[in-house]
Amino acid sequence: MKRRTFLLSLLMIVCVGAASVYAHVQNENNLYSDIEYSEAKQEIVLLHGIKAIAREGGASVFKPLDLLARSDLAYWAGNFRGLVGTPKDIREAALEQGLVASLEGYATYADVSQAYFDGAAPVPEDLAEAMLSREQFALYMGTFFSEPVNGKTLFDMAGLDAGPDGIVEDVEKEHVTEGGNSYDVFRIKVGGQWYQVSNHPKILNGPVDLTQWIDKRIEFSWYAAESAEADGRVLDIIKVGEAQFTEDEIAAEPGVSMIDDPGIDEADRSNEEASSSEEEPSSFIGFGGSTNTASGNSGMDGAGSGPAEQDTSRPLPIILIIGGILLIAIVAWLFLKRK
């Protein structure tokens, strides 16, 4: 009897524990499941970090080769520029305020410049009316991390300030539980000073377990935008110098990705998914002037080169968790049945 009670208790602990583990630290491996071979994967992580793009309903794919819909551009740019409400509200407000000219069809480079920079961002004249993929959008926007528009970079527009760089001397990890979810929170020591890392940081070139970072070099970091409720500033974006970790070390640990917009109701989500499912044109002009097939697997970026094939078949980590839980349940049931 005691053995049976123990096994049942163990099973419940495993099930509850697996359901409450969330990947709060995100890097290029676990932010989206389909950007591993994208030429713009680092730009995508940074744009997500400064909230210039936003996941909707917790979608775990970015769809880099799809054409950028104007409705998605309206939501991303509206969210970045401080519009609030449901995705539908933000899209309609973006249209009313002139961030986009329409919510129909697919965006051009000129549309992107208008949405984020009121048309002030430079666009080659021959590409102004060219449609672009979501990957090419990220590459184009990535130029404005360092090149200012009207005197401000995208980091400036997002309200972020530069943080420390240099060798990581030490790391502290604290395991916390909040609202039924458990995750790790980190502090890092650089240049003899301790810095608090945010609860949901975006990481480049490094593993999500920051305790592996000791003696590694941080190339740059950015503080999260200041909040009136915050006790102190926290690091929200950190880029580790390249080639300091192997691909296996950088690979995301199994877990459940965070959902950025948990307040979206199912009806609105269904409407938005339907609006994004319209058929795409067969080709478009890229930033480099080449013609690309939007729905194919060419992997072409704005420069006209890229991997021949993009693998988007990697299963979501939640599948592994559910499979493990079911396996444990079956083994426990068989064991109890024999008793």
N, C-alpha and C positions, 0 to 999 in steps of 0.2 A: 504493500500500500504506500509506504513511504517513497519507494522507488518510483511508483507511478505518479505520485504527487510532484516529485522532483522533476521528472521528465516533462510533465505538463507545464510546470512553472518555467522551466528552461525554454520551452517552446514559446510561451507567451512573451518572455523577455526578448528572445531573438526577433519575434515578429514586431513587437513594439519598437525595439531598438532600430531595426532596419527601416521602419516607416518614419522614424524621426531624425534620421541622419540626412543633412543637406549639405551640398557643396557650396559653402559660402565664399570660399576663395576661388576665383575663376581665372583661368588662363586660356590660351588659344586652343587647348585640347578639350576643355569641358564647357566652354561658353556656348558654342554651337557644335553640333556633331558633324557638320558637312563643310568645314572651312580648312581642314587639315592640308589640302593641296592648293588652297587659294593663294594667289600672289598677294592678296590684300588681307591676309589673316591678322597681321599685327595692326593694320589700320582699323579693321573691324573691331578688335578688342578695345583699342583706344577710343574710337567713336562711341562704342557702348559705354565705356568708362566715363566719358564726359556728357553722356545722355544725348548725344547727337543722333543716335539711333536707339530704338527701344524695342524689346521683344513684346509681343502682344499675346496675352493669354498663356505665357510660359512656353511658347513654341521653341523647340530646341534646334531648329534648322534655320539657316540664313538664306539659303537658295541663292548662292552667289552668281550663278549663270543666268538667272531669270532677269527679265527686264524690270526696271524699277517702276512700279505703278505710281501714278500721281497721288492716289489715295494714301499710299504708304509714305510718300514724301511729305504730304500734308501732315500726317500724324507725327512723323519723326521731327520735322522742323518745328511744328507747333509745340510739341512737347519740349524741345530744346529751348524755344524762345519764351517759355513760361506760360503757355496756354494750359488750362486745367479742365478737368471733366473726364467723361468717358472718351474712348477713342473716337466715337462718332461726334461728340461735342467738339473735340479738338480739331477734327477734320473740318467741320463746318465753320469753326472760328477761324481756322487758317485760310479758308476760302474767302470768308467775309473780310479779313484783314489784308487780303492781297498777297499772302505768302505763296499761294498757287492760283493759277488762272482757272483751273478746273480740277475736279476729282475723277474725271474720266480719262481713260487712256494711259499712256506711258510718258514718263518724264524725260526731258532733254537736259543737256548741260546748262542751258539758259534757265530752265525751271529750277535747277538746284541752286544756281547763283542767286536767283530771286528769293527762293524759300529761306535760305540761311543768311544771305548778305544783302538783301534788298537790291540784287542785281549788280552789286559792286565787285564781286569776285571775277577775276579775268577768265575768259573762255575764248579759245581760238575761234576766230570768226567762222571758219569752215565747219566747226563742230557745234556751234551754238544751238542749232535745231536738231542735232543728232540725238537719238535715243541712246540710253546707256543701261548696262546691266547693273545689278546691285553691287557686284564686285568692282566695276569701273567707277561707280559712285564713291565707294570707299577709297579707291586710289586717288580720285580727283579731290575729294575732301581732305585726304591725308596731306596734300601739299600745303594746306592752311594750318597745320600744326606749327609750322615754322615761318611760313610766309604770311604776314599780316594783311588784313583787308580793313581799310579805314582805320589803320593803326592798331588793330587787335588780331591776335591769333585765335584759333578756336579754343585754346586753353584759357585765354583771357576772357573770351565771350562766356565761357562756362563758369567763370569765377574761381578758377583754380590757380594756386600759387605753387611755384617750384619748391620741391622738398630736397632732402639731402641726396648726395651721391657719395660713392666711396665703398670701402670694404666693410662687409658686415662682420662685426666683432663678436656678437652674441645675439641669441634669440630666446625670448621667453614665450611660452605657450600656456594659455589658460583655457580649460574646457568649460563652456558655459551652457546653460539650458535656458531657453526663452520660449514661452508659449508652447511647450511640448517638443520643441526642436533643439537638438544638441549640435554644437559646432565649436571649433577652436578659434580663439582670438589671439593675435600675436603682437609682440613688441620686438623691435629690432634695435640694435646698438650700432651706430655708425659714427665714427669720429669721436668716440668717447661720450656720445649723448644717446639717450634712449628716445625712440619715436614709437608712438602708438599707431598700429595699422588698423584701418577701418574694419568693420565686421564683414563687409562685402567687397573686398578690394579686387581690382583687375591687375593681373600679373602677366608679364611677358618674359619668355625665355627661362622661366623657372618653375619648379614644382610647387604645388599648392600647399605642401607642408614646409613652412618657412624655416623649420628647425634644420633643414638641409642646406640652408643658405650660408652658414658660418664660413668665413674666409672667402666668400664669393663677392664679386664687385657689382654694385648697383650703378647702372649707367645714368639713369635719371629717375626721379619720382615726383609726384604731385600731391599736394594736400587736397582733400575734399573741400568743396565750397563751404565757407563758414556758415554755421547755423546758430541762431540765437539760443537754441536749446542745448547746444553742445558744450561740454565742460572744457574741451580743448581741441585743437586741430588734430586731425588724423590723416595718415597717408592713405590715399584711395587708389592711386595708380603707381605701380612700380615696374620698371624695366631692368631686368638683370642683364649684364653684359652677355653677348652671344658666346656660344661654344663652351660655356662653363658647366653645363649639364648635358647628359646624353638624352636622346629622345625618350628612352624608357623612364628616365628620372623625371622628365617634364610631364610625361603622360598623366592624365587626370586619374585620381583614385575613384573607384566605383562609388556612386552616390546618386542622389536625386538633385537635379539642377534646380536652382532657385527660380521662382516665378516672379517676374518683375512687376506684373500688373494683376495682383490677385483679386482686385475689386471689379474686374470686368464680368458683367453678367452674361449668362449663356446665350440669351437672345441676341445681344449686341455682338458677341463673338461670332455667332453663326452668320449674322449679316455681313460682318467684315470679311470672314473667310469666303463667303460667296462673292463679294465684290472683287476679291483678289484672284478668283479662279477663272476669269474670262480668258479666252484664247489669245495667245501672244502672236505678234507678227513673226514671220520666219527669220528675219535678219534685221540688223541695225548697224549703224556706223559707230565704231569704237573711238575712244579718246585719241588713239594713235592713228586714226583714219582708216583702219581696216574694217572689213565687213565680217561680222561674227554671227554664228547661228545661236540664237538665244536658248533654244531648248535642247541643243545637242550637248555632247560631252567633250567639246574641243578644249575646254579649260583656258580659253584665250583671255588675256587681260588687256588693258588699254594699250600695251606696247605690242600686242599682236603675238605674244609667245606665252607658253605655259605648259603644264603637264598635259599629256595626251588624253588622260581620262581622270575624272574626279570621282572618288569613291565616297558615296553618300549612304552606304549600306550599313555603317557601323551601328549595332543595336544600342538602344538607350540603356543606361545603367540600371534603371528601374526593372528592366526585364530580368537581369541577372539576380537582383534582390528577390523578386517574386519567385523566380525559379528555385533559389536557395531555400526560401521559406517553405515552398511546397515540398521540396525534397526532404527537409527536416521533418515536416509534418507526416509524410508518408512513412519514413523510417520509425518515427515515434509511434505511429498507429500500429505498424506491423509488430513492433516490440511489445506494445501493450496487449495486442491481440494474442500473442503467444503466451503471455502471462495469464 
